Amino acid sequence: MSDITSQSFPYPDRRQPSANGPEPFVERRQFGNSHSHLSPGARELGTAIDRYKLEHRRRFVTYEEIYEIILKLGYTKPEAMAQKQA
């Protein structure tokens, strides 16, 4: 069995930062890198998601985690909508 780490690949290994790669090393993200194009409410949510991901060391979040973040921001379903769906 050959040692895969010693093989030469025809493509760059993007798992490790390269000494001659672009600086600074930019990590791929689930969502965009900027919130500047968002409305104030969406910017608040995006910032809260980014903060959650940093605090919990998560690169990607689930729908359940996003729902938890939304609730922590204080958002609730309006009564009129809750009654229509009941």
PyMOL Python script that loads the backbone (N, CA, C, O; Angstrom):
from pymol import cmd

cmd.read_pdbstr("""\
ATOM      1  N   MET A   1       0.846  -1.181   0.000  1.00  0.00           N
ATOM      2  CA  MET A   1       0.000   0.000   0.000  1.00  0.00           C
ATOM      3  C   MET A   1       0.888   1.240   0.000  1.00  0.00           C
ATOM      4  O   MET A   1       1.822   1.335   0.796  1.00  0.00           O
ATOM      5  N   SER A   2       0.603   2.185  -0.884  1.00  0.00           N
ATOM      6  CA  SER A   2       1.457   3.369  -0.980  1.00  0.00           C
ATOM      7  C   SER A   2       0.997   4.459  -0.018  1.00  0.00           C
ATOM      8  O   SER A   2      -0.172   4.536   0.359  1.00  0.00           O
ATOM      9  N   ASP A   3       1.937   5.280   0.357  1.00  0.00           N
ATOM     10  CA  ASP A   3       1.653   6.399   1.254  1.00  0.00           C
ATOM     11  C   ASP A   3       1.073   7.541   0.436  1.00  0.00           C
ATOM     12  O   ASP A   3       1.774   8.143  -0.378  1.00  0.00           O
ATOM     13  N   ILE A   4      -0.210   7.845   0.647  1.00  0.00           N
ATOM     14  CA  ILE A   4      -0.901   8.859  -0.162  1.00  0.00           C
ATOM     15  C   ILE A   4      -0.348  10.260   0.073  1.00  0.00           C
ATOM     16  O   ILE A   4      -0.438  11.106  -0.818  1.00  0.00           O
ATOM     17  N   THR A   5       0.222  10.530   1.244  1.00  0.00           N
ATOM     18  CA  THR A   5       0.748  11.867   1.525  1.00  0.00           C
ATOM     19  C   THR A   5       2.022  12.160   0.744  1.00  0.00           C
ATOM     20  O   THR A   5       2.376  13.323   0.547  1.00  0.00           O
ATOM     21  N   SER A   6       2.713  11.116   0.300  1.00  0.00           N
ATOM     22  CA  SER A   6       3.958  11.349  -0.429  1.00  0.00           C
ATOM     23  C   SER A   6       3.754  11.393  -1.942  1.00  0.00           C
ATOM     24  O   SER A   6       4.697  11.665  -2.686  1.00  0.00           O
ATOM     25  N   GLN A   7       2.527  11.127  -2.404  1.00  0.00           N
ATOM     26  CA  GLN A   7       2.255  11.142  -3.835  1.00  0.00           C
ATOM     27  C   GLN A   7       2.153  12.571  -4.343  1.00  0.00           C
ATOM     28  O   GLN A   7       1.818  13.489  -3.594  1.00  0.00           O
ATOM     29  N   SER A   8       2.446  12.744  -5.619  1.00  0.00           N
ATOM     30  CA  SER A   8       2.309  14.040  -6.256  1.00  0.00           C
ATOM     31  C   SER A   8       0.961  14.093  -6.964  1.00  0.00           C
ATOM     32  O   SER A   8       0.656  13.240  -7.798  1.00  0.00           O
ATOM     33  N   PHE A   9       0.159  15.094  -6.630  1.00  0.00           N
ATOM     34  CA  PHE A   9      -1.166  15.226  -7.219  1.00  0.00           C
ATOM     35  C   PHE A   9      -1.155  16.312  -8.288  1.00  0.00           C
ATOM     36  O   PHE A   9      -0.397  17.275  -8.175  1.00  0.00           O
ATOM     37  N   PRO A  10      -1.985  16.174  -9.328  1.00  0.00           N
ATOM     38  CA  PRO A  10      -2.036  17.169 -10.396  1.00  0.00           C
ATOM     39  C   PRO A  10      -2.800  18.440 -10.007  1.00  0.00           C
ATOM     40  O   PRO A  10      -2.955  19.344 -10.828  1.00  0.00           O
ATOM     41  N   TYR A  11      -3.266  18.510  -8.791  1.00  0.00           N
ATOM     42  CA  TYR A  11      -4.016  19.670  -8.316  1.00  0.00           C
ATOM     43  C   TYR A  11      -3.493  20.076  -6.938  1.00  0.00           C
ATOM     44  O   TYR A  11      -2.918  19.252  -6.227  1.00  0.00           O
ATOM     45  N   PRO A  12      -3.689  21.344  -6.557  1.00  0.00           N
ATOM     46  CA  PRO A  12      -3.185  21.788  -5.240  1.00  0.00           C
ATOM     47  C   PRO A  12      -4.016  21.208  -4.098  1.00  0.00           C
ATOM     48  O   PRO A  12      -5.226  21.030  -4.233  1.00  0.00           O
ATOM     49  N   ASP A  13      -3.372  20.918  -2.993  1.00  0.00           N
ATOM     50  CA  ASP A  13      -4.056  20.462  -1.798  1.00  0.00           C
ATOM     51  C   ASP A  13      -4.578  21.685  -1.062  1.00  0.00           C
ATOM     52  O   ASP A  13      -3.811  22.379  -0.394  1.00  0.00           O
ATOM     53  N   ARG A  14      -5.857  21.955  -1.174  1.00  0.00           N
ATOM     54  CA  ARG A  14      -6.450  23.168  -0.585  1.00  0.00           C
ATOM     55  C   ARG A  14      -6.785  23.007   0.887  1.00  0.00           C
ATOM     56  O   ARG A  14      -7.275  23.941   1.522  1.00  0.00           O
ATOM     57  N   ARG A  15      -6.522  21.822   1.435  1.00  0.00           N
ATOM     58  CA  ARG A  15      -6.793  21.624   2.855  1.00  0.00           C
ATOM     59  C   ARG A  15      -5.765  22.308   3.728  1.00  0.00           C
ATOM     60  O   ARG A  15      -6.045  22.630   4.882  1.00  0.00           O
ATOM     61  N   GLN A  16      -4.573  22.533   3.188  1.00  0.00           N
ATOM     62  CA  GLN A  16      -3.491  23.180   3.932  1.00  0.00           C
ATOM     63  C   GLN A  16      -3.173  24.527   3.290  1.00  0.00           C
ATOM     64  O   GLN A  16      -3.105  24.616   2.064  1.00  0.00           O
ATOM     65  N   PRO A  17      -2.975  25.587   4.096  1.00  0.00           N
ATOM     66  CA  PRO A  17      -2.582  26.874   3.508  1.00  0.00           C
ATOM     67  C   PRO A  17      -1.253  26.736   2.771  1.00  0.00           C
ATOM     68  O   PRO A  17      -0.343  26.058   3.247  1.00  0.00           O
ATOM     69  N   SER A  18      -1.144  27.363   1.640  1.00  0.00           N
ATOM     70  CA  SER A  18       0.058  27.285   0.832  1.00  0.00           C
ATOM     71  C   SER A  18       0.938  28.507   1.085  1.00  0.00           C
ATOM     72  O   SER A  18       0.437  29.618   1.258  1.00  0.00           O
ATOM     73  N   ALA A  19       2.236  28.294   1.104  1.00  0.00           N
ATOM     74  CA  ALA A  19       3.177  29.404   1.320  1.00  0.00           C
ATOM     75  C   ALA A  19       3.126  30.396   0.161  1.00  0.00           C
ATOM     76  O   ALA A  19       3.319  31.594   0.366  1.00  0.00           O
ATOM     77  N   ASN A  20       2.870  29.916  -1.042  1.00  0.00           N
ATOM     78  CA  ASN A  20       2.811  30.826  -2.188  1.00  0.00           C
ATOM     79  C   ASN A  20       1.375  31.039  -2.671  1.00  0.00           C
ATOM     80  O   ASN A  20       1.159  31.446  -3.813  1.00  0.00           O
ATOM     81  N   GLY A  21       0.397  30.768  -1.809  1.00  0.00           N
ATOM     82  CA  GLY A  21      -1.014  30.973  -2.151  1.00  0.00           C
ATOM     83  C   GLY A  21      -1.447  32.400  -1.876  1.00  0.00           C
ATOM     84  O   GLY A  21      -0.647  33.214  -1.413  1.00  0.00           O
ATOM     85  N   PRO A  22      -2.689  32.708  -2.151  1.00  0.00           N
ATOM     86  CA  PRO A  22      -3.194  34.064  -1.902  1.00  0.00           C
ATOM     87  C   PRO A  22      -3.195  34.388  -0.408  1.00  0.00           C
ATOM     88  O   PRO A  22      -3.477  33.526   0.424  1.00  0.00           O
ATOM     89  N   GLU A  23      -2.884  35.599  -0.092  1.00  0.00           N
ATOM     90  CA  GLU A  23      -2.862  36.052   1.306  1.00  0.00           C
ATOM     91  C   GLU A  23      -3.939  37.095   1.505  1.00  0.00           C
ATOM     92  O   GLU A  23      -4.142  37.893   0.591  1.00  0.00           O
ATOM     93  N   PRO A  24      -4.633  37.157   2.600  1.00  0.00           N
ATOM     94  CA  PRO A  24      -4.667  36.148   3.643  1.00  0.00           C
ATOM     95  C   PRO A  24      -5.511  34.952   3.220  1.00  0.00           C
ATOM     96  O   PRO A  24      -6.336  35.051   2.312  1.00  0.00           O
ATOM     97  N   PHE A  25      -5.294  33.823   3.888  1.00  0.00           N
ATOM     98  CA  PHE A  25      -6.036  32.600   3.599  1.00  0.00           C
ATOM     99  C   PHE A  25      -7.495  32.831   3.952  1.00  0.00           C
ATOM    100  O   PHE A  25      -7.806  33.176   5.092  1.00  0.00           O
ATOM    101  N   VAL A  26      -8.391  32.646   2.997  1.00  0.00           N
ATOM    102  CA  VAL A  26      -9.821  32.866   3.212  1.00  0.00           C
ATOM    103  C   VAL A  26     -10.516  31.514   3.280  1.00  0.00           C
ATOM    104  O   VAL A  26     -10.442  30.712   2.350  1.00  0.00           O
ATOM    105  N   GLU A  27     -11.180  31.282   4.379  1.00  0.00           N
ATOM    106  CA  GLU A  27     -11.882  30.022   4.564  1.00  0.00           C
ATOM    107  C   GLU A  27     -13.227  30.067   3.850  1.00  0.00           C
ATOM    108  O   GLU A  27     -13.918  31.086   3.880  1.00  0.00           O
ATOM    109  N   ARG A  28     -13.599  28.950   3.201  1.00  0.00           N
ATOM    110  CA  ARG A  28     -14.902  28.894   2.556  1.00  0.00           C
ATOM    111  C   ARG A  28     -15.982  28.937   3.622  1.00  0.00           C
ATOM    112  O   ARG A  28     -15.817  28.383   4.708  1.00  0.00           O
ATOM    113  N   ARG A  29     -17.101  29.603   3.303  1.00  0.00           N
ATOM    114  CA  ARG A  29     -18.173  29.757   4.272  1.00  0.00           C
ATOM    115  C   ARG A  29     -19.489  29.280   3.707  1.00  0.00           C
ATOM    116  O   ARG A  29     -19.671  29.190   2.492  1.00  0.00           O
ATOM    117  N   GLN A  30     -20.417  28.973   4.619  1.00  0.00           N
ATOM    118  CA  GLN A  30     -21.737  28.524   4.210  1.00  0.00           C
ATOM    119  C   GLN A  30     -22.488  29.659   3.540  1.00  0.00           C
ATOM    120  O   GLN A  30     -23.185  29.440   2.549  1.00  0.00           O
ATOM    121  N   PHE A  31     -22.357  30.858   4.063  1.00  0.00           N
ATOM    122  CA  PHE A  31     -23.015  32.032   3.520  1.00  0.00           C
ATOM    123  C   PHE A  31     -21.937  32.988   3.012  1.00  0.00           C
ATOM    124  O   PHE A  31     -20.748  32.716   3.177  1.00  0.00           O
ATOM    125  N   GLY A  32     -22.326  34.080   2.410  1.00  0.00           N
ATOM    126  CA  GLY A  32     -21.361  35.030   1.872  1.00  0.00           C
ATOM    127  C   GLY A  32     -20.455  35.629   2.925  1.00  0.00           C
ATOM    128  O   GLY A  32     -20.707  35.500   4.123  1.00  0.00           O
ATOM    129  N   ASN A  33     -19.396  36.287   2.474  1.00  0.00           N
ATOM    130  CA  ASN A  33     -18.429  36.889   3.386  1.00  0.00           C
ATOM    131  C   ASN A  33     -18.820  38.288   3.838  1.00  0.00           C
ATOM    132  O   ASN A  33     -18.190  38.840   4.740  1.00  0.00           O
ATOM    133  N   SER A  34     -19.839  38.865   3.236  1.00  0.00           N
ATOM    134  CA  SER A  34     -20.189  40.241   3.550  1.00  0.00           C
ATOM    135  C   SER A  34     -21.682  40.369   3.804  1.00  0.00           C
ATOM    136  O   SER A  34     -22.495  39.698   3.169  1.00  0.00           O
ATOM    137  N   HIS A  35     -22.024  41.229   4.731  1.00  0.00           N
ATOM    138  CA  HIS A  35     -23.430  41.496   5.034  1.00  0.00           C
ATOM    139  C   HIS A  35     -23.829  42.889   4.541  1.00  0.00           C
ATOM    140  O   HIS A  35     -24.929  43.356   4.834  1.00  0.00           O
ATOM    141  N   SER A  36     -22.950  43.547   3.802  1.00  0.00           N
ATOM    142  CA  SER A  36     -23.187  44.937   3.413  1.00  0.00           C
ATOM    143  C   SER A  36     -24.382  45.110   2.486  1.00  0.00           C
ATOM    144  O   SER A  36     -25.002  46.173   2.478  1.00  0.00           O
ATOM    145  N   HIS A  37     -24.714  44.095   1.712  1.00  0.00           N
ATOM    146  CA  HIS A  37     -25.822  44.200   0.764  1.00  0.00           C
ATOM    147  C   HIS A  37     -27.172  43.825   1.372  1.00  0.00           C
ATOM    148  O   HIS A  37     -28.187  43.853   0.676  1.00  0.00           O
ATOM    149  N   LEU A  38     -27.199  43.476   2.654  1.00  0.00           N
ATOM    150  CA  LEU A  38     -28.417  43.003   3.299  1.00  0.00           C
ATOM    151  C   LEU A  38     -29.185  44.127   3.974  1.00  0.00           C
ATOM    152  O   LEU A  38     -28.629  45.173   4.306  1.00  0.00           O
ATOM    153  N   SER A  39     -30.478  43.888   4.169  1.00  0.00           N
ATOM    154  CA  SER A  39     -31.302  44.818   4.936  1.00  0.00           C
ATOM    155  C   SER A  39     -30.853  44.764   6.395  1.00  0.00           C
ATOM    156  O   SER A  39     -30.161  43.824   6.785  1.00  0.00           O
ATOM    157  N   PRO A  40     -31.232  45.753   7.209  1.00  0.00           N
ATOM    158  CA  PRO A  40     -30.792  45.753   8.615  1.00  0.00           C
ATOM    159  C   PRO A  40     -31.177  44.482   9.377  1.00  0.00           C
ATOM    160  O   PRO A  40     -30.372  43.960  10.149  1.00  0.00           O
ATOM    161  N   GLY A  41     -32.396  43.979   9.169  1.00  0.00           N
ATOM    162  CA  GLY A  41     -32.828  42.764   9.857  1.00  0.00           C
ATOM    163  C   GLY A  41     -32.033  41.538   9.420  1.00  0.00           C
ATOM    164  O   GLY A  41     -31.634  40.717  10.245  1.00  0.00           O
ATOM    165  N   ALA A  42     -31.809  41.425   8.113  1.00  0.00           N
ATOM    166  CA  ALA A  42     -31.032  40.292   7.594  1.00  0.00           C
ATOM    167  C   ALA A  42     -29.574  40.394   8.034  1.00  0.00           C
ATOM    168  O   ALA A  42     -28.929  39.377   8.290  1.00  0.00           O
ATOM    169  N   ARG A  43     -29.056  41.615   8.121  1.00  0.00           N
ATOM    170  CA  ARG A  43     -27.685  41.817   8.591  1.00  0.00           C
ATOM    171  C   ARG A  43     -27.565  41.374  10.050  1.00  0.00           C
ATOM    172  O   ARG A  43     -26.572  40.754  10.432  1.00  0.00           O
ATOM    173  N   GLU A  44     -28.576  41.689  10.866  1.00  0.00           N
ATOM    174  CA  GLU A  44     -28.577  41.274  12.269  1.00  0.00           C
ATOM    175  C   GLU A  44     -28.575  39.744  12.366  1.00  0.00           C
ATOM    176  O   GLU A  44     -27.846  39.173  13.177  1.00  0.00           O
ATOM    177  N   LEU A  45     -29.388  39.089  11.543  1.00  0.00           N
ATOM    178  CA  LEU A  45     -29.439  37.629  11.541  1.00  0.00           C
ATOM    179  C   LEU A  45     -28.108  37.050  11.066  1.00  0.00           C
ATOM    180  O   LEU A  45     -27.597  36.111  11.677  1.00  0.00           O
ATOM    181  N   GLY A  46     -27.545  37.587  10.000  1.00  0.00           N
ATOM    182  CA  GLY A  46     -26.270  37.104   9.486  1.00  0.00           C
ATOM    183  C   GLY A  46     -25.158  37.232  10.505  1.00  0.00           C
ATOM    184  O   GLY A  46     -24.342  36.324  10.661  1.00  0.00           O
ATOM    185  N   THR A  47     -25.125  38.361  11.199  1.00  0.00           N
ATOM    186  CA  THR A  47     -24.115  38.579  12.233  1.00  0.00           C
ATOM    187  C   THR A  47     -24.304  37.596  13.386  1.00  0.00           C
ATOM    188  O   THR A  47     -23.331  37.065  13.921  1.00  0.00           O
ATOM    189  N   ALA A  48     -25.569  37.355  13.769  1.00  0.00           N
ATOM    190  CA  ALA A  48     -25.849  36.407  14.849  1.00  0.00           C
ATOM    191  C   ALA A  48     -25.442  34.989  14.454  1.00  0.00           C
ATOM    192  O   ALA A  48     -24.918  34.246  15.285  1.00  0.00           O
ATOM    193  N   ILE A  49     -25.675  34.604  13.198  1.00  0.00           N
ATOM    194  CA  ILE A  49     -25.275  33.283  12.727  1.00  0.00           C
ATOM    195  C   ILE A  49     -23.756  33.161  12.730  1.00  0.00           C
ATOM    196  O   ILE A  49     -23.215  32.144  13.163  1.00  0.00           O
ATOM    197  N   ASP A  50     -23.068  34.192  12.248  1.00  0.00           N
ATOM    198  CA  ASP A  50     -21.600  34.168  12.261  1.00  0.00           C
ATOM    199  C   ASP A  50     -21.061  34.037  13.686  1.00  0.00           C
ATOM    200  O   ASP A  50     -20.131  33.270  13.937  1.00  0.00           O
ATOM    201  N   ARG A  51     -21.649  34.787  14.613  1.00  0.00           N
ATOM    202  CA  ARG A  51     -21.217  34.735  16.014  1.00  0.00           C
ATOM    203  C   ARG A  51     -21.452  33.324  16.588  1.00  0.00           C
ATOM    204  O   ARG A  51     -20.596  32.781  17.286  1.00  0.00           O
ATOM    205  N   TYR A  52     -22.620  32.743  16.285  1.00  0.00           N
ATOM    206  CA  TYR A  52     -22.939  31.383  16.747  1.00  0.00           C
ATOM    207  C   TYR A  52     -21.914  30.379  16.215  1.00  0.00           C
ATOM    208  O   TYR A  52     -21.433  29.516  16.949  1.00  0.00           O
ATOM    209  N   LYS A  53     -21.590  30.509  14.924  1.00  0.00           N
ATOM    210  CA  LYS A  53     -20.648  29.586  14.311  1.00  0.00           C
ATOM    211  C   LYS A  53     -19.259  29.696  14.949  1.00  0.00           C
ATOM    212  O   LYS A  53     -18.584  28.685  15.146  1.00  0.00           O
ATOM    213  N   LEU A  54     -18.842  30.904  15.266  1.00  0.00           N
ATOM    214  CA  LEU A  54     -17.548  31.088  15.928  1.00  0.00           C
ATOM    215  C   LEU A  54     -17.559  30.532  17.352  1.00  0.00           C
ATOM    216  O   LEU A  54     -16.621  29.851  17.765  1.00  0.00           O
ATOM    217  N   GLU A  55     -18.625  30.826  18.099  1.00  0.00           N
ATOM    218  CA  GLU A  55     -18.714  30.383  19.488  1.00  0.00           C
ATOM    219  C   GLU A  55     -18.776  28.862  19.602  1.00  0.00           C
ATOM    220  O   GLU A  55     -18.226  28.281  20.538  1.00  0.00           O
ATOM    221  N   HIS A  56     -19.448  28.222  18.646  1.00  0.00           N
ATOM    222  CA  HIS A  56     -19.643  26.776  18.702  1.00  0.00           C
ATOM    223  C   HIS A  56     -18.709  26.008  17.761  1.00  0.00           C
ATOM    224  O   HIS A  56     -18.842  24.796  17.588  1.00  0.00           O
ATOM    225  N   ARG A  57     -17.766  26.734  17.161  1.00  0.00           N
ATOM    226  CA  ARG A  57     -16.782  26.129  16.262  1.00  0.00           C
ATOM    227  C   ARG A  57     -17.456  25.279  15.191  1.00  0.00           C
ATOM    228  O   ARG A  57     -17.108  24.118  14.978  1.00  0.00           O
ATOM    229  N   ARG A  58     -18.436  25.895  14.521  1.00  0.00           N
ATOM    230  CA  ARG A  58     -19.189  25.214  13.468  1.00  0.00           C
ATOM    231  C   ARG A  58     -18.967  25.932  12.159  1.00  0.00           C
ATOM    232  O   ARG A  58     -19.111  27.153  12.103  1.00  0.00           O
ATOM    233  N   ARG A  59     -18.624  25.224  11.109  1.00  0.00           N
ATOM    234  CA  ARG A  59     -18.478  25.830   9.795  1.00  0.00           C
ATOM    235  C   ARG A  59     -19.840  25.956   9.125  1.00  0.00           C
ATOM    236  O   ARG A  59     -20.117  26.944   8.445  1.00  0.00           O
ATOM    237  N   PHE A  60     -20.688  24.947   9.322  1.00  0.00           N
ATOM    238  CA  PHE A  60     -22.025  24.942   8.741  1.00  0.00           C
ATOM    239  C   PHE A  60     -23.032  24.743   9.860  1.00  0.00           C
ATOM    240  O   PHE A  60     -22.753  24.036  10.828  1.00  0.00           O
ATOM    241  N   VAL A  61     -24.195  25.357   9.736  1.00  0.00           N
ATOM    242  CA  VAL A  61     -25.242  25.233  10.746  1.00  0.00           C
ATOM    243  C   VAL A  61     -26.452  24.555  10.128  1.00  0.00           C
ATOM    244  O   VAL A  61     -26.672  24.622   8.919  1.00  0.00           O
ATOM    245  N   THR A  62     -27.232  23.901  10.982  1.00  0.00           N
ATOM    246  CA  THR A  62     -28.445  23.221  10.537  1.00  0.00           C
ATOM    247  C   THR A  62     -29.630  24.178  10.618  1.00  0.00           C
ATOM    248  O   THR A  62     -29.534  25.258  11.201  1.00  0.00           O
ATOM    249  N   TYR A  63     -30.738  23.767  10.029  1.00  0.00           N
ATOM    250  CA  TYR A  63     -31.956  24.571  10.133  1.00  0.00           C
ATOM    251  C   TYR A  63     -32.384  24.714  11.586  1.00  0.00           C
ATOM    252  O   TYR A  63     -32.877  25.769  11.985  1.00  0.00           O
ATOM    253  N   GLU A  64     -32.203  23.675  12.370  1.00  0.00           N
ATOM    254  CA  GLU A  64     -32.559  23.722  13.789  1.00  0.00           C
ATOM    255  C   GLU A  64     -31.727  24.781  14.517  1.00  0.00           C
ATOM    256  O   GLU A  64     -32.249  25.510  15.359  1.00  0.00           O
ATOM    257  N   GLU A  65     -30.446  24.865  14.196  1.00  0.00           N
ATOM    258  CA  GLU A  65     -29.580  25.867  14.819  1.00  0.00           C
ATOM    259  C   GLU A  65     -29.975  27.274  14.375  1.00  0.00           C
ATOM    260  O   GLU A  65     -29.965  28.202  15.183  1.00  0.00           O
ATOM    261  N   ILE A  66     -30.319  27.438  13.104  1.00  0.00           N
ATOM    262  CA  ILE A  66     -30.760  28.751  12.619  1.00  0.00           C
ATOM    263  C   ILE A  66     -32.043  29.155  13.332  1.00  0.00           C
ATOM    264  O   ILE A  66     -32.207  30.314  13.713  1.00  0.00           O
ATOM    265  N   TYR A  67     -32.950  28.203  13.512  1.00  0.00           N
ATOM    266  CA  TYR A  67     -34.196  28.488  14.229  1.00  0.00           C
ATOM    267  C   TYR A  67     -33.902  28.920  15.668  1.00  0.00           C
ATOM    268  O   TYR A  67     -34.521  29.854  16.177  1.00  0.00           O
ATOM    269  N   GLU A  68     -32.967  28.246  16.313  1.00  0.00           N
ATOM    270  CA  GLU A  68     -32.558  28.604  17.676  1.00  0.00           C
ATOM    271  C   GLU A  68     -31.996  30.030  17.719  1.00  0.00           C
ATOM    272  O   GLU A  68     -32.299  30.794  18.635  1.00  0.00           O
ATOM    273  N   ILE A  69     -31.191  30.377  16.741  1.00  0.00           N
ATOM    274  CA  ILE A  69     -30.611  31.721  16.663  1.00  0.00           C
ATOM    275  C   ILE A  69     -31.704  32.757  16.488  1.00  0.00           C
ATOM    276  O   ILE A  69     -31.675  33.803  17.137  1.00  0.00           O
ATOM    277  N   ILE A  70     -32.671  32.480  15.617  1.00  0.00           N
ATOM    278  CA  ILE A  70     -33.779  33.407  15.377  1.00  0.00           C
ATOM    279  C   ILE A  70     -34.569  33.627  16.651  1.00  0.00           C
ATOM    280  O   ILE A  70     -34.929  34.761  16.969  1.00  0.00           O
ATOM    281  N   LEU A  71     -34.847  32.552  17.391  1.00  0.00           N
ATOM    282  CA  LEU A  71     -35.582  32.689  18.650  1.00  0.00           C
ATOM    283  C   LEU A  71     -34.791  33.505  19.672  1.00  0.00           C
ATOM    284  O   LEU A  71     -35.362  34.318  20.399  1.00  0.00           O
ATOM    285  N   LYS A  72     -33.471  33.285  19.727  1.00  0.00           N
ATOM    286  CA  LYS A  72     -32.639  34.039  20.675  1.00  0.00           C
ATOM    287  C   LYS A  72     -32.597  35.530  20.334  1.00  0.00           C
ATOM    288  O   LYS A  72     -32.399  36.366  21.215  1.00  0.00           O
ATOM    289  N   LEU A  73     -32.786  35.860  19.048  1.00  0.00           N
ATOM    290  CA  LEU A  73     -32.848  37.267  18.653  1.00  0.00           C
ATOM    291  C   LEU A  73     -34.172  37.912  19.069  1.00  0.00           C
ATOM    292  O   LEU A  73     -34.318  39.132  19.008  1.00  0.00           O
ATOM    293  N   GLY A  74     -35.137  37.083  19.495  1.00  0.00           N
ATOM    294  CA  GLY A  74     -36.399  37.615  19.985  1.00  0.00           C
ATOM    295  C   GLY A  74     -37.543  37.573  18.981  1.00  0.00           C
ATOM    296  O   GLY A  74     -38.619  38.108  19.247  1.00  0.00           O
ATOM    297  N   TYR A  75     -37.324  36.952  17.848  1.00  0.00           N
ATOM    298  CA  TYR A  75     -38.389  36.872  16.854  1.00  0.00           C
ATOM    299  C   TYR A  75     -39.424  35.834  17.274  1.00  0.00           C
ATOM    300  O   TYR A  75     -39.088  34.760  17.771  1.00  0.00           O
ATOM    301  N   THR A  76     -40.687  36.182  17.063  1.00  0.00           N
ATOM    302  CA  THR A  76     -41.789  35.264  17.345  1.00  0.00           C
ATOM    303  C   THR A  76     -42.762  35.300  16.185  1.00  0.00           C
ATOM    304  O   THR A  76     -42.790  36.256  15.410  1.00  0.00           O
ATOM    305  N   LYS A  77     -43.551  34.263  16.076  1.00  0.00           N
ATOM    306  CA  LYS A  77     -44.557  34.196  15.032  1.00  0.00           C
ATOM    307  C   LYS A  77     -45.728  35.087  15.449  1.00  0.00           C
ATOM    308  O   LYS A  77     -46.214  34.958  16.572  1.00  0.00           O
ATOM    309  N   PRO A  78     -46.195  35.987  14.577  1.00  0.00           N
ATOM    310  CA  PRO A  78     -47.333  36.839  14.920  1.00  0.00           C
ATOM    311  C   PRO A  78     -48.574  35.986  15.226  1.00  0.00           C
ATOM    312  O   PRO A  78     -48.757  34.919  14.640  1.00  0.00           O
ATOM    313  N   GLU A  79     -49.406  36.455  16.130  1.00  0.00           N
ATOM    314  CA  GLU A  79     -50.623  35.719  16.523  1.00  0.00           C
ATOM    315  C   GLU A  79     -51.520  35.427  15.337  1.00  0.00           C
ATOM    316  O   GLU A  79     -52.051  34.321  15.231  1.00  0.00           O
ATOM    317  N   ALA A  80     -51.705  36.387  14.442  1.00  0.00           N
ATOM    318  CA  ALA A  80     -52.583  36.195  13.288  1.00  0.00           C
ATOM    319  C   ALA A  80     -52.102  35.008  12.452  1.00  0.00           C
ATOM    320  O   ALA A  80     -52.916  34.196  12.013  1.00  0.00           O
ATOM    321  N   MET A  81     -50.802  34.899  12.230  1.00  0.00           N
ATOM    322  CA  MET A  81     -50.253  33.790  11.444  1.00  0.00           C
ATOM    323  C   MET A  81     -50.418  32.465  12.197  1.00  0.00           C
ATOM    324  O   MET A  81     -50.707  31.440  11.578  1.00  0.00           O
ATOM    325  N   ALA A  82     -50.239  32.472  13.508  1.00  0.00           N
ATOM    326  CA  ALA A  82     -50.353  31.267  14.300  1.00  0.00           C
ATOM    327  C   ALA A  82     -51.786  30.758  14.280  1.00  0.00           C
ATOM    328  O   ALA A  82     -52.001  29.547  14.227  1.00  0.00           O
ATOM    329  N   GLN A  83     -52.774  31.651  14.320  1.00  0.00           N
ATOM    330  CA  GLN A  83     -54.177  31.246  14.303  1.00  0.00           C
ATOM    331  C   GLN A  83     -54.581  30.694  12.946  1.00  0.00           C
ATOM    332  O   GLN A  83     -55.360  29.742  12.883  1.00  0.00           O
ATOM    333  N   LYS A  84     -54.070  31.267  11.850  1.00  0.00           N
ATOM    334  CA  LYS A  84     -54.401  30.793  10.503  1.00  0.00           C
ATOM    335  C   LYS A  84     -53.890  29.385  10.276  1.00  0.00           C
ATOM    336  O   LYS A  84     -54.542  28.594   9.595  1.00  0.00           O
ATOM    337  N   GLN A  85     -52.730  29.058  10.836  1.00  0.00           N
ATOM    338  CA  GLN A  85     -52.117  27.751  10.606  1.00  0.00           C
ATOM    339  C   GLN A  85     -52.653  26.687  11.569  1.00  0.00           C
ATOM    340  O   GLN A  85     -52.403  25.499  11.364  1.00  0.00           O
ATOM    341  N   ALA A  86     -53.367  27.078  12.588  1.00  0.00           N
ATOM    342  CA  ALA A  86     -53.876  26.122  13.584  1.00  0.00           C
ATOM    343  C   ALA A  86     -55.081  25.362  13.087  1.00  0.00           C
ATOM    344  O   ALA A  86     -55.623  24.524  13.807  1.00  0.00           O
TER     345      ALA A  86
END
""", "prot")
cmd.dss("prot")
cmd.show_as("cartoon", "prot")
cmd.util.cbc("prot")
cmd.orient("prot")
